[in-house]
Amino acid sequence: GPVFGTDSKNVAFHPQTLDTVRRWRELIRPDIPLVAIGGINDAPTVSRVKDAGADCVAVISAITKSDDIDSAVKSLDMAMD
């Protein structure tokens, strides 16, 4: 399910929180990428999700609702470094 609440689509799951990301990181092998999705709308949130253990994130609104797509993509990318 989504890490945070999302308006991008209707989902049947409640937000899972960063604690769930941390728990999944503990449970799965390090060679299996952990992808976080749902309500990740800006670079600070990307950083928080990465710090919780996600290897990458999937975003929609962080890019599609941005007034400056190039800048949004760059800031999201930098947040994953």
All heavy atoms as a GROMACS GRO file, in nm:
protein
  603
    1GLY      N    1   0.081  -0.119   0.000
    1GLY     CA    2   0.000   0.000   0.000
    1GLY      C    3   0.086   0.126   0.000
    1GLY      O    4   0.208   0.119   0.005
    2PRO      N    5   0.022   0.240  -0.008
    2PRO     CA    6   0.095   0.367  -0.013
    2PRO      C    7   0.163   0.396   0.121
    2PRO      O    8   0.110   0.363   0.227
    2PRO     CB    9  -0.015   0.469  -0.041
    2PRO     CG   10  -0.138   0.408   0.016
    2PRO     CD   11  -0.123   0.259  -0.006
    3VAL      N   12   0.278   0.460   0.113
    3VAL     CA   13   0.348   0.499   0.236
    3VAL      C   14   0.270   0.609   0.306
    3VAL      O   15   0.248   0.605   0.426
    3VAL     CB   16   0.492   0.545   0.205
    3VAL    CG1   17   0.561   0.594   0.333
    3VAL    CG2   18   0.573   0.433   0.141
    4PHE      N   19   0.225   0.708   0.227
    4PHE     CA   20   0.146   0.819   0.278
    4PHE      C   21   0.015   0.824   0.201
    4PHE      O   22   0.000   0.761   0.096
    4PHE     CB   23   0.221   0.952   0.258
    4PHE     CG   24   0.358   0.955   0.320
    4PHE    CD1   25   0.471   0.943   0.243
    4PHE    CD2   26   0.373   0.970   0.457
    4PHE    CE1   27   0.598   0.945   0.300
    4PHE    CE2   28   0.499   0.973   0.516
    4PHE     CZ   29   0.611   0.960   0.436
    5GLY      N   30  -0.080   0.902   0.251
    5GLY     CA   31  -0.205   0.919   0.179
    5GLY      C   32  -0.180   0.980   0.042
    5GLY      O   33  -0.088   1.058   0.024
    6THR      N   34  -0.262   0.942  -0.055
    6THR     CA   35  -0.245   0.991  -0.191
    6THR      C   36  -0.378   1.028  -0.253
    6THR      O   37  -0.480   0.966  -0.223
    6THR     CB   38  -0.173   0.887  -0.279
    6THR    OG1   39  -0.159   0.938  -0.411
    6THR    CG2   40  -0.248   0.755  -0.284
    7ASP      N   41  -0.375   1.130  -0.336
    7ASP     CA   42  -0.493   1.171  -0.411
    7ASP      C   43  -0.482   1.132  -0.558
    7ASP      O   44  -0.572   1.159  -0.637
    7ASP     CB   45  -0.512   1.324  -0.403
    7ASP     CG   46  -0.544   1.370  -0.263
    7ASP    OD1   47  -0.611   1.295  -0.190
    7ASP    OD2   48  -0.503   1.481  -0.226
    8SER      N   49  -0.372   1.067  -0.596
    8SER     CA   50  -0.350   1.034  -0.737
    8SER      C   51  -0.447   0.928  -0.786
    8SER      O   52  -0.481   0.926  -0.905
    8SER     CB   53  -0.207   0.983  -0.757
    8SER     OG   54  -0.116   1.086  -0.729
    9LYS      N   55  -0.489   0.841  -0.698
    9LYS     CA   56  -0.587   0.738  -0.735
    9LYS      C   57  -0.652   0.685  -0.608
    9LYS      O   58  -0.600   0.703  -0.498
    9LYS     CB   59  -0.520   0.625  -0.813
    9LYS     CG   60  -0.411   0.554  -0.736
    9LYS     CD   61  -0.345   0.449  -0.822
    9LYS     CE   62  -0.226   0.388  -0.748
    9LYS     NZ   63  -0.160   0.289  -0.829
   10ASN      N   64  -0.765   0.621  -0.625
   10ASN     CA   65  -0.832   0.559  -0.511
   10ASN      C   66  -0.763   0.427  -0.480
   10ASN      O   67  -0.744   0.345  -0.569
   10ASN     CB   68  -0.979   0.534  -0.542
   10ASN     CG   69  -1.057   0.662  -0.553
   10ASN    OD1   70  -1.025   0.761  -0.487
   10ASN    ND2   71  -1.159   0.664  -0.636
   11VAL      N   72  -0.724   0.410  -0.356
   11VAL     CA   73  -0.662   0.285  -0.314
   11VAL      C   74  -0.740   0.228  -0.196
   11VAL      O   75  -0.798   0.302  -0.118
   11VAL     CB   76  -0.514   0.304  -0.276
   11VAL    CG1   77  -0.431   0.341  -0.397
   11VAL    CG2   78  -0.496   0.408  -0.169
   12ALA      N   79  -0.739   0.098  -0.186
   12ALA     CA   80  -0.814   0.031  -0.080
   12ALA      C   81  -0.730   0.011   0.047
   12ALA      O   82  -0.772  -0.058   0.138
   12ALA     CB   83  -0.863  -0.104  -0.130
   13PHE      N   84  -0.612   0.072   0.049
   13PHE     CA   85  -0.521   0.053   0.161
   13PHE      C   86  -0.505   0.183   0.239
   13PHE      O   87  -0.507   0.291   0.183
   13PHE     CB   88  -0.382   0.011   0.110
   13PHE     CG   89  -0.384  -0.109   0.022
   13PHE    CD1   90  -0.375  -0.095  -0.115
   13PHE    CD2   91  -0.396  -0.237   0.074
   13PHE    CE1   92  -0.377  -0.205  -0.198
   13PHE    CE2   93  -0.397  -0.348  -0.008
   13PHE     CZ   94  -0.388  -0.332  -0.144
   14HIS      N   95  -0.486   0.170   0.367
   14HIS     CA   96  -0.453   0.284   0.451
   14HIS      C   97  -0.304   0.315   0.434
   14HIS      O   98  -0.225   0.225   0.403
   14HIS     CB   99  -0.483   0.255   0.597
   14HIS     CG  100  -0.628   0.234   0.625
   14HIS    ND1  101  -0.719   0.338   0.622
   14HIS    CD2  102  -0.698   0.123   0.654
   14HIS    CE1  103  -0.839   0.290   0.649
   14HIS    NE2  104  -0.829   0.160   0.668
   15PRO      N  105  -0.263   0.440   0.456
   15PRO     CA  106  -0.121   0.471   0.450
   15PRO      C  107  -0.041   0.380   0.544
   15PRO      O  108  -0.084   0.352   0.657
   15PRO     CB  109  -0.114   0.617   0.497
   15PRO     CG  110  -0.248   0.673   0.463
   15PRO     CD  111  -0.344   0.558   0.485
   16GLN      N  112   0.073   0.335   0.497
   16GLN     CA  113   0.153   0.236   0.570
   16GLN      C  114   0.256   0.298   0.665
   16GLN      O  115   0.302   0.230   0.755
   16GLN     CB  116   0.224   0.143   0.472
   16GLN     CG  117   0.127   0.067   0.383
   16GLN     CD  118   0.035  -0.022   0.463
   16GLN    OE1  119   0.082  -0.109   0.536
   16GLN    NE2  120  -0.094  -0.001   0.454
   17THR      N  121   0.296   0.420   0.644
   17THR     CA  122   0.391   0.496   0.726
   17THR      C  123   0.536   0.452   0.704
   17THR      O  124   0.564   0.346   0.648
   17THR     CB  125   0.362   0.491   0.877
   17THR    OG1  126   0.401   0.365   0.932
   17THR    CG2  127   0.215   0.519   0.907
   18LEU      N  128   0.626   0.537   0.749
   18LEU     CA  129   0.769   0.508   0.738
   18LEU      C  130   0.810   0.389   0.824
   18LEU      O  131   0.908   0.320   0.792
   18LEU     CB  132   0.850   0.632   0.776
   18LEU     CG  133   0.838   0.750   0.680
   18LEU    CD1  134   0.912   0.871   0.736
   18LEU    CD2  135   0.889   0.714   0.542
   19ASP      N  136   0.738   0.363   0.930
   19ASP     CA  137   0.769   0.246   1.013
   19ASP      C  138   0.757   0.117   0.931
   19ASP      O  139   0.836   0.025   0.949
   19ASP     CB  140   0.678   0.239   1.135
   19ASP     CG  141   0.710   0.345   1.238
   19ASP    OD1  142   0.826   0.394   1.239
   19ASP    OD2  143   0.620   0.381   1.315
   20THR      N  144   0.659   0.112   0.843
   20THR     CA  145   0.642  -0.006   0.758
   20THR      C  146   0.757  -0.017   0.659
   20THR      O  147   0.806  -0.127   0.633
   20THR     CB  148   0.507  -0.002   0.686
   20THR    OG1  149   0.403   0.004   0.783
   20THR    CG2  150   0.486  -0.125   0.600
   21VAL      N  151   0.801   0.095   0.604
   21VAL     CA  152   0.918   0.093   0.514
   21VAL      C  153   1.038   0.037   0.589
   21VAL      O  154   1.110  -0.050   0.538
   21VAL     CB  155   0.948   0.234   0.458
   21VAL    CG1  156   1.076   0.233   0.375
   21VAL    CG2  157   0.831   0.286   0.376
   22ARG      N  158   1.060   0.085   0.710
   22ARG     CA  159   1.172   0.034   0.791
   22ARG      C  160   1.160  -0.116   0.815
   22ARG      O  161   1.258  -0.192   0.806
   22ARG     CB  162   1.178   0.107   0.925
   22ARG     CG  163   1.226   0.249   0.916
   22ARG     CD  164   1.237   0.316   1.054
   22ARG     NE  165   1.245   0.458   1.040
   22ARG     CZ  166   1.142   0.542   1.045
   22ARG    NH1  167   1.019   0.496   1.070
   22ARG    NH2  168   1.159   0.671   1.028
   23ARG      N  169   1.041  -0.159   0.848
   23ARG     CA  170   1.018  -0.303   0.877
   23ARG      C  171   1.043  -0.388   0.752
   23ARG      O  172   1.107  -0.492   0.760
   23ARG     CB  173   0.876  -0.323   0.929
   23ARG     CG  174   0.845  -0.464   0.966
   23ARG     CD  175   0.918  -0.504   1.094
   23ARG     NE  176   0.882  -0.639   1.128
   23ARG     CZ  177   0.969  -0.732   1.162
   23ARG    NH1  178   1.096  -0.703   1.172
   23ARG    NH2  179   0.931  -0.854   1.188
   24TRP      N  180   0.993  -0.343   0.637
   24TRP     CA  181   1.017  -0.418   0.513
   24TRP      C  182   1.166  -0.425   0.481
   24TRP      O  183   1.216  -0.526   0.435
   24TRP     CB  184   0.940  -0.357   0.396
   24TRP     CG  185   0.799  -0.407   0.390
   24TRP    CD1  186   0.685  -0.338   0.418
   24TRP    CD2  187   0.757  -0.538   0.354
   24TRP    NE1  188   0.575  -0.418   0.404
   24TRP    CE2  189   0.616  -0.542   0.364
   24TRP    CE3  190   0.824  -0.654   0.316
   24TRP    CZ2  191   0.543  -0.657   0.336
   24TRP    CZ3  192   0.750  -0.769   0.288
   24TRP    CH2  193   0.611  -0.769   0.298
   25ARG      N  194   1.238  -0.315   0.506
   25ARG     CA  195   1.382  -0.315   0.480
   25ARG      C  196   1.452  -0.421   0.565
   25ARG      O  197   1.547  -0.486   0.521
   25ARG     CB  198   1.440  -0.176   0.508
   25ARG     CG  199   1.587  -0.163   0.480
   25ARG     CD  200   1.624  -0.159   0.333
   25ARG     NE  201   1.625  -0.289   0.268
   25ARG     CZ  202   1.619  -0.307   0.136
   25ARG    NH1  203   1.613  -0.206   0.054
   25ARG    NH2  204   1.620  -0.427   0.084
   26GLU      N  205   1.404  -0.441   0.687
   26GLU     CA  206   1.461  -0.544   0.774
   26GLU      C  207   1.427  -0.684   0.726
   26GLU      O  208   1.506  -0.777   0.746
   26GLU     CB  209   1.409  -0.528   0.918
   26GLU     CG  210   1.456  -0.404   0.988
   26GLU     CD  211   1.387  -0.384   1.122
   26GLU    OE1  212   1.303  -0.468   1.163
   26GLU    OE2  213   1.417  -0.282   1.188
   27LEU      N  214   1.310  -0.700   0.665
   27LEU     CA  215   1.261  -0.832   0.628
   27LEU      C  216   1.312  -0.884   0.494
   27LEU      O  217   1.322  -1.005   0.476
   27LEU     CB  218   1.108  -0.833   0.627
   27LEU     CG  219   1.041  -0.815   0.762
   27LEU    CD1  220   0.891  -0.798   0.745
   27LEU    CD2  221   1.070  -0.934   0.853
   28ILE      N  222   1.338  -0.794   0.401
   28ILE     CA  223   1.379  -0.842   0.269
   28ILE      C  224   1.531  -0.834   0.253
   28ILE      O  225   1.597  -0.752   0.316
   28ILE     CB  226   1.307  -0.767   0.155
   28ILE    CG1  227   1.341  -0.618   0.156
   28ILE    CG2  228   1.158  -0.788   0.162
   28ILE    CD1  229   1.285  -0.543   0.037
   29ARG      N  230   1.581  -0.922   0.169
   29ARG     CA  231   1.726  -0.926   0.145
   29ARG      C  232   1.773  -0.794   0.086
   29ARG      O  233   1.702  -0.729   0.010
   29ARG     CB  234   1.759  -1.039   0.048
   29ARG     CG  235   1.728  -1.176   0.099
   29ARG     CD  236   1.777  -1.286   0.006
   29ARG     NE  237   1.786  -1.248  -0.134
   29ARG     CZ  238   1.725  -1.313  -0.234
   29ARG    NH1  239   1.649  -1.418  -0.209
   29ARG    NH2  240   1.741  -1.274  -0.358
   30PRO      N  241   1.895  -0.753   0.119
   30PRO     CA  242   1.948  -0.625   0.069
   30PRO      C  243   1.963  -0.620  -0.082
   30PRO      O  244   1.968  -0.512  -0.140
   30PRO     CB  245   2.082  -0.609   0.139
   30PRO     CG  246   2.104  -0.730   0.221
   30PRO     CD  247   1.985  -0.818   0.212
   31ASP      N  248   1.971  -0.736  -0.149
   31ASP     CA  249   1.985  -0.736  -0.294
   31ASP      C  250   1.851  -0.721  -0.366
   31ASP      O  251   1.847  -0.714  -0.489
   31ASP     CB  252   2.059  -0.860  -0.342
   31ASP     CG  253   1.984  -0.989  -0.308
   31ASP    OD1  254   1.931  -0.998  -0.196
   31ASP    OD2  255   1.980  -1.079  -0.393
   32ILE      N  256   1.742  -0.715  -0.292
   32ILE     CA  257   1.610  -0.693  -0.350
   32ILE      C  258   1.573  -0.547  -0.328
   32ILE      O  259   1.564  -0.502  -0.213
   32ILE     CB  260   1.504  -0.785  -0.286
   32ILE    CG1  261   1.541  -0.931  -0.311
   32ILE    CG2  262   1.365  -0.752  -0.338
   32ILE    CD1  263   1.451  -1.030  -0.240
   33PRO      N  264   1.553  -0.472  -0.436
   33PRO     CA  265   1.521  -0.329  -0.420
   33PRO      C  266   1.387  -0.308  -0.350
   33PRO      O  267   1.289  -0.378  -0.379
   33PRO     CB  268   1.516  -0.276  -0.563
   33PRO     CG  269   1.583  -0.379  -0.647
   33PRO     CD  270   1.566  -0.509  -0.575
   34LEU      N  271   1.384  -0.213  -0.260
   34LEU     CA  272   1.262  -0.175  -0.192
   34LEU      C  273   1.214  -0.044  -0.253
   34LEU      O  274   1.283   0.059  -0.245
   34LEU     CB  275   1.286  -0.158  -0.042
   34LEU     CG  276   1.169  -0.109   0.042
   34LEU    CD1  277   1.049  -0.203   0.030
   34LEU    CD2  278   1.211  -0.093   0.187
   35VAL      N  279   1.098  -0.047  -0.317
   35VAL     CA  280   1.041   0.070  -0.384
   35VAL      C  281   0.926   0.123  -0.300
   35VAL      O  282   0.836   0.048  -0.262
   35VAL     CB  283   0.989   0.034  -0.525
   35VAL    CG1  284   0.932   0.156  -0.594
   35VAL    CG2  285   1.100  -0.030  -0.609
   36ALA      N  286   0.927   0.252  -0.271
   36ALA     CA  287   0.820   0.316  -0.195
   36ALA      C  288   0.732   0.396  -0.290
   36ALA      O  289   0.782   0.460  -0.383
   36ALA     CB  290   0.878   0.406  -0.087
   37ILE      N  291   0.603   0.396  -0.264
   37ILE     CA  292   0.508   0.466  -0.348
   37ILE      C  293   0.394   0.520  -0.262
   37ILE      O  294   0.365   0.464  -0.156
   37ILE     CB  295   0.453   0.372  -0.459
   37ILE    CG1  296   0.370   0.448  -0.561
   37ILE    CG2  297   0.376   0.256  -0.398
   37ILE    CD1  298   0.335   0.368  -0.685
   38GLY      N  299   0.334   0.627  -0.306
   38GLY     CA  300   0.215   0.678  -0.240
   38GLY      C  301   0.238   0.800  -0.155
   38GLY      O  302   0.300   0.793  -0.049
   39GLY      N  303   0.194   0.916  -0.203
   39GLY     CA  304   0.199   1.039  -0.126
   39GLY      C  305   0.338   1.097  -0.112
   39GLY      O  306   0.362   1.179  -0.023
   40ILE      N  307   0.429   1.056  -0.197
   40ILE     CA  308   0.567   1.108  -0.192
   40ILE      C  309   0.571   1.225  -0.290
   40ILE      O  310   0.590   1.208  -0.409
   40ILE     CB  311   0.667   0.997  -0.229
   40ILE    CG1  312   0.649   0.879  -0.132
   40ILE    CG2  313   0.809   1.050  -0.227
   40ILE    CD1  314   0.722   0.753  -0.173
   41ASN      N  315   0.550   1.346  -0.237
   41ASN     CA  316   0.521   1.461  -0.321
   41ASN      C  317   0.631   1.566  -0.331
   41ASN      O  318   0.614   1.664  -0.402
   41ASN     CB  319   0.393   1.529  -0.272
   41ASN     CG  320   0.274   1.437  -0.286
   41ASN    OD1  321   0.262   1.365  -0.382
   41ASN    ND2  322   0.185   1.442  -0.188
   42ASP      N  323   0.742   1.548  -0.258
   42ASP     CA  324   0.847   1.649  -0.262
   42ASP      C  325   0.980   1.588  -0.217
   42ASP      O  326   0.984   1.476  -0.166
   42ASP     CB  327   0.812   1.771  -0.178
   42ASP     CG  328   0.779   1.737  -0.035
   42ASP    OD1  329   0.839   1.643   0.022
   42ASP    OD2  330   0.693   1.807   0.024
   43ALA      N  331   1.088   1.664  -0.238
   43ALA     CA  332   1.222   1.615  -0.206
   43ALA      C  333   1.242   1.584  -0.058
   43ALA      O  334   1.303   1.481  -0.026
   43ALA     CB  335   1.327   1.714  -0.256
   44PRO      N  336   1.193   1.667   0.034
   44PRO     CA  337   1.210   1.631   0.176
   44PRO      C  338   1.144   1.498   0.212
   44PRO      O  339   1.199   1.420   0.290
   44PRO     CB  340   1.146   1.748   0.251
   44PRO     CG  341   1.156   1.864   0.157
   44PRO     CD  342   1.137   1.804   0.021
   45THR      N  343   1.030   1.470   0.151
   45THR     CA  344   0.963   1.342   0.177
   45THR      C  345   1.043   1.228   0.116
   45THR      O  346   1.055   1.120   0.176
   45THR     CB  347   0.820   1.346   0.123
   45THR    OG1  348   0.751   1.456   0.182
   45THR    CG2  349   0.744   1.217   0.156
   46VAL      N  350   1.099   1.250  -0.003
   46VAL     CA  351   1.185   1.149  -0.064
   46VAL      C  352   1.301   1.116   0.030
   46VAL      O  353   1.332   0.999   0.053
   46VAL     CB  354   1.237   1.196  -0.203
   46VAL    CG1  355   1.348   1.106  -0.253
   46VAL    CG2  356   1.124   1.201  -0.304
   47SER      N  357   1.363   1.217   0.086
   47SER     CA  358   1.474   1.195   0.180
   47SER      C  359   1.431   1.113   0.300
   47SER      O  360   1.503   1.022   0.343
   47SER     CB  361   1.532   1.329   0.226
   47SER     OG  362   1.594   1.396   0.121
   48ARG      N  363   1.315   1.143   0.353
   48ARG     CA  364   1.265   1.068   0.470
   48ARG      C  365   1.241   0.921   0.435
   48ARG      O  366   1.272   0.831   0.514
   48ARG     CB  367   1.138   1.132   0.523
   48ARG     CG  368   1.162   1.267   0.587
   48ARG     CD  369   1.035   1.341   0.626
   48ARG     NE  370   0.938   1.258   0.694
   48ARG     CZ  371   0.806   1.266   0.674
   48ARG    NH1  372   0.756   1.354   0.589
   48ARG    NH2  373   0.724   1.190   0.742
   49VAL      N  374   1.184   0.897   0.317
   49VAL     CA  375   1.156   0.761   0.273
   49VAL      C  376   1.287   0.686   0.248
   49VAL      O  377   1.301   0.569   0.287
   49VAL     CB  378   1.065   0.761   0.148
   49VAL    CG1  379   1.048   0.622   0.091
   49VAL    CG2  380   0.928   0.821   0.182
   50LYS      N  381   1.382   0.752   0.186
   50LYS     CA  382   1.513   0.691   0.162
   50LYS      C  383   1.580   0.657   0.296
   50LYS      O  384   1.633   0.548   0.314
   50LYS     CB  385   1.602   0.783   0.082
   50LYS     CG  386   1.740   0.726   0.058
   50LYS     CD  387   1.832   0.824  -0.008
   50LYS     CE  388   1.971   0.765  -0.014
   50LYS     NZ  389   2.074   0.863   0.003
   51ASP      N  390   1.576   0.750   0.390
   51ASP     CA  391   1.635   0.727   0.522
   51ASP      C  392   1.568   0.611   0.596
   51ASP      O  393   1.631   0.546   0.679
   51ASP     CB  394   1.629   0.854   0.607
   51ASP     CG  395   1.722   0.963   0.558
   51ASP    OD1  396   1.811   0.935   0.474
   51ASP    OD2  397   1.704   1.079   0.601
   52ALA      N  398   1.442   0.586   0.564
   52ALA     CA  399   1.371   0.475   0.626
   52ALA      C  400   1.410   0.341   0.564
   52ALA      O  401   1.378   0.236   0.619
   52ALA     CB  402   1.219   0.496   0.614
   53GLY      N  403   1.478   0.345   0.448
   53GLY     CA  404   1.527   0.220   0.390
   53GLY      C  405   1.490   0.193   0.246
   53GLY      O  406   1.531   0.092   0.189
   54ALA      N  407   1.411   0.280   0.185
   54ALA     CA  408   1.373   0.258   0.045
   54ALA      C  409   1.493   0.280  -0.047
   54ALA      O  410   1.573   0.370  -0.026
   54ALA     CB  411   1.260   0.352   0.004
   55ASP      N  412   1.504   0.196  -0.148
   55ASP     CA  413   1.610   0.210  -0.247
   55ASP      C  414   1.571   0.308  -0.356
   55ASP      O  415   1.658   0.368  -0.420
   55ASP     CB  416   1.642   0.075  -0.311
   55ASP     CG  417   1.700  -0.021  -0.209
   55ASP    OD1  418   1.805   0.011  -0.152
   55ASP    OD2  419   1.638  -0.127  -0.186
   56CYS      N  420   1.443   0.320  -0.380
   56CYS     CA  421   1.393   0.415  -0.480
   56CYS      C  422   1.247   0.447  -0.449
   56CYS      O  423   1.185   0.382  -0.365
   56CYS     CB  424   1.410   0.362  -0.622
   56CYS     SG  425   1.334   0.202  -0.651
   57VAL      N  426   1.197   0.549  -0.516
   57VAL     CA  427   1.059   0.592  -0.495
   57VAL      C  428   0.989   0.603  -0.630
   57VAL      O  429   1.054   0.624  -0.733
   57VAL     CB  430   1.049   0.726  -0.420
   57VAL    CG1  431   1.108   0.716  -0.281
   57VAL    CG2  432   1.114   0.838  -0.498
   58ALA      N  433   0.859   0.589  -0.626
   58ALA     CA  434   0.775   0.614  -0.743
   58ALA      C  435   0.689   0.735  -0.710
   58ALA      O  436   0.627   0.739  -0.604
   58ALA     CB  437   0.689   0.492  -0.774
   59VAL      N  438   0.688   0.832  -0.799
   59VAL     CA  439   0.611   0.954  -0.774
   59VAL      C  440   0.522   0.986  -0.894
   59VAL      O  441   0.551   0.944  -1.007
   59VAL     CB  442   0.704   1.075  -0.746
   59VAL    CG1  443   0.790   1.049  -0.623
   59VAL    CG2  444   0.790   1.108  -0.865
   60ILE      N  445   0.417   1.058  -0.868
   60ILE     CA  446   0.331   1.110  -0.975
   60ILE      C  447   0.318   1.260  -0.957
   60ILE      O  448   0.371   1.339  -1.034
   60ILE     CB  449   0.192   1.042  -0.976
   60ILE    CG1  450   0.205   0.892  -1.002
   60ILE    CG2  451   0.102   1.106  -1.082
   60ILE    CD1  452   0.074   0.815  -0.987
   61SER      N  453   0.248   1.301  -0.853
   61SER     CA  454   0.217   1.443  -0.831
   61SER      C  455   0.341   1.529  -0.813
   61SER      O  456   0.340   1.647  -0.849
   61SER     CB  457   0.128   1.459  -0.708
   61SER     OG  458   0.006   1.392  -0.727
   62ALA      N  459   0.447   1.473  -0.757
   62ALA     CA  460   0.569   1.550  -0.736
   62ALA      C  461   0.621   1.607  -0.867
   62ALA      O  462   0.687   1.710  -0.869
   62ALA     CB  463   0.675   1.464  -0.671
   63ILE      N  464   0.588   1.541  -0.977
   63ILE     CA  465   0.631   1.588  -1.109
   63ILE      C  466   0.516   1.651  -1.185
   63ILE      O  467   0.528   1.763  -1.235
   63ILE     CB  468   0.694   1.473  -1.189
   63ILE    CG1  469   0.822   1.425  -1.119
   63ILE    CG2  470   0.723   1.516  -1.333
   63ILE    CD1  471   0.881   1.299  -1.177
   64THR      N  472   0.403   1.582  -1.191
   64THR     CA  473   0.293   1.630  -1.276
   64THR      C  474   0.229   1.759  -1.225
   64THR      O  475   0.172   1.834  -1.304
   64THR     CB  476   0.184   1.523  -1.293
   64THR    OG1  477   0.129   1.490  -1.164
   64THR    CG2  478   0.240   1.398  -1.358
   65LYS      N  479   0.238   1.784  -1.096
   65LYS     CA  480   0.178   1.906  -1.041
   65LYS      C  481   0.281   2.018  -1.021
   65LYS      O  482   0.249   2.122  -0.965
   65LYS     CB  483   0.106   1.876  -0.911
   65LYS     CG  484  -0.018   1.791  -0.932
   65LYS     CD  485  -0.095   1.771  -0.804
   65LYS     CE  486  -0.221   1.691  -0.830
   65LYS     NZ  487  -0.298   1.671  -0.708
   66SER      N  488   0.402   1.995  -1.068
   66SER     CA  489   0.507   2.095  -1.052
   66SER      C  490   0.498   2.202  -1.160
   66SER      O  491   0.466   2.172  -1.276
   66SER     CB  492   0.644   2.027  -1.060
   66SER     OG  493   0.745   2.124  -1.057
   67ASP      N  494   0.526   2.326  -1.123
   67ASP     CA  495   0.533   2.434  -1.220
   67ASP      C  496   0.663   2.429  -1.301
   67ASP      O  497   0.672   2.486  -1.409
   67ASP     CB  498   0.523   2.570  -1.150
   67ASP     CG  499   0.386   2.593  -1.090
   67ASP    OD1  500   0.286   2.538  -1.143
   67ASP    OD2  501   0.378   2.664  -0.988
   68ASP      N  502   0.764   2.364  -1.246
   68ASP     CA  503   0.894   2.352  -1.311
   68ASP      C  504   0.937   2.205  -1.304
   68ASP      O  505   1.003   2.164  -1.208
   68ASP     CB  506   0.996   2.443  -1.241
   68ASP     CG  507   1.131   2.444  -1.308
   68ASP    OD1  508   1.158   2.357  -1.395
   68ASP    OD2  509   1.212   2.531  -1.272
   69ILE      N  510   0.901   2.130  -1.406
   69ILE     CA  511   0.924   1.986  -1.405
   69ILE      C  512   1.073   1.953  -1.396
   69ILE      O  513   1.113   1.864  -1.320
   69ILE     CB  514   0.858   1.919  -1.528
   69ILE    CG1  515   0.706   1.928  -1.513
   69ILE    CG2  516   0.903   1.774  -1.543
   69ILE    CD1  517   0.628   1.881  -1.633
   70ASP      N  518   1.156   2.023  -1.472
   70ASP     CA  519   1.300   1.995  -1.469
   70ASP      C  520   1.356   2.013  -1.328
   70ASP      O  521   1.432   1.928  -1.279
   70ASP     CB  522   1.376   2.086  -1.566
   70ASP     CG  523   1.352   2.050  -1.711
   70ASP    OD1  524   1.315   1.934  -1.739
   70ASP    OD2  525   1.370   2.138  -1.797
   71SER      N  526   1.318   2.121  -1.263
   71SER     CA  527   1.366   2.147  -1.128
   71SER      C  528   1.313   2.041  -1.031
   71SER      O  529   1.386   1.996  -0.942
   71SER     CB  530   1.322   2.287  -1.084
   71SER     OG  531   1.363   2.311  -0.952
   72ALA      N  532   1.188   2.003  -1.047
   72ALA     CA  533   1.130   1.901  -0.959
   72ALA      C  534   1.204   1.769  -0.972
   72ALA      O  535   1.239   1.706  -0.872
   72ALA     CB  536   0.982   1.882  -0.992
   73VAL      N  537   1.232   1.728  -1.095
   73VAL     CA  538   1.303   1.602  -1.117
   73VAL      C  539   1.443   1.609  -1.057
   73VAL      O  540   1.488   1.515  -0.991
   73VAL     CB  541   1.308   1.567  -1.267
   73VAL    CG1  542   1.402   1.449  -1.293
   73VAL    CG2  543   1.168   1.536  -1.319
   74LYS      N  544   1.511   1.719  -1.076
   74LYS     CA  545   1.646   1.734  -1.022
   74LYS      C  546   1.646   1.730  -0.869
   74LYS      O  547   1.730   1.665  -0.808
   74LYS     CB  548   1.710   1.864  -1.070
   74LYS     CG  549   1.750   1.861  -1.214
   74LYS     CD  550   1.805   1.993  -1.262
   74LYS     CE  551   1.830   1.989  -1.413
   74LYS     NZ  552   1.866   2.118  -1.467
   75SER      N  553   1.550   1.796  -0.806
   75SER     CA  554   1.547   1.797  -0.660
   75SER      C  555   1.512   1.659  -0.605
   75SER      O  556   1.566   1.617  -0.503
   75SER     CB  557   1.452   1.905  -0.606
   75SER     OG  558   1.318   1.875  -0.637
   76LEU      N  559   1.421   1.587  -0.672
   76LEU     CA  560   1.387   1.452  -0.629
   76LEU      C  561   1.508   1.360  -0.644
   76LEU      O  562   1.536   1.278  -0.556
   76LEU     CB  563   1.269   1.397  -0.709
   76LEU     CG  564   1.137   1.472  -0.690
   76LEU    CD1  565   1.036   1.427  -0.796
   76LEU    CD2  566   1.081   1.452  -0.552
   77ASP      N  567   1.579   1.374  -0.756
   77ASP     CA  568   1.698   1.293  -0.779
   77ASP      C  569   1.806   1.322  -0.674
   77ASP      O  570   1.866   1.228  -0.619
   77ASP     CB  571   1.751   1.320  -0.920
   77ASP     CG  572   1.866   1.230  -0.957
   77ASP    OD1  573   1.857   1.107  -0.934
   77ASP    OD2  574   1.966   1.281  -1.010
   78MET      N  575   1.827   1.447  -0.645
   78MET     CA  576   1.926   1.484  -0.543
   78MET      C  577   1.888   1.431  -0.406
   78MET      O  578   1.975   1.393  -0.327
   78MET     CB  579   1.946   1.636  -0.538
   78MET     CG  580   2.021   1.687  -0.659
   78MET     SD  581   2.056   1.866  -0.668
   78MET     CE  582   1.999   1.935  -0.519
   79ALA      N  583   1.759   1.424  -0.377
   79ALA     CA  584   1.714   1.373  -0.248
   79ALA      C  585   1.743   1.223  -0.234
   79ALA      O  586   1.754   1.173  -0.122
   79ALA     CB  587   1.565   1.399  -0.231
   80MET      N  588   1.760   1.153  -0.345
   80MET     CA  589   1.791   1.010  -0.339
   80MET      C  590   1.942   0.985  -0.328
   80MET      O  591   1.983   0.872  -0.302
   80MET     CB  592   1.736   0.937  -0.462
   80MET     CG  593   1.588   0.916  -0.460
   80MET     SD  594   1.525   0.824  -0.316
   80MET     CE  595   1.605   0.666  -0.332
   81ASP      N  596   2.024   1.087  -0.348
   81ASP     CA  597   2.169   1.070  -0.338
   81ASP      C  598   2.214   1.063  -0.194
   81ASP      O  599   2.159   1.114  -0.105
   81ASP     CB  600   2.244   1.182  -0.409
   81ASP     CG  601   2.239   1.164  -0.560
   81ASP    OD1  602   2.216   1.051  -0.605
   81ASP    OD2  603   2.255   1.264  -0.632
   0.00000   0.00000   0.00000
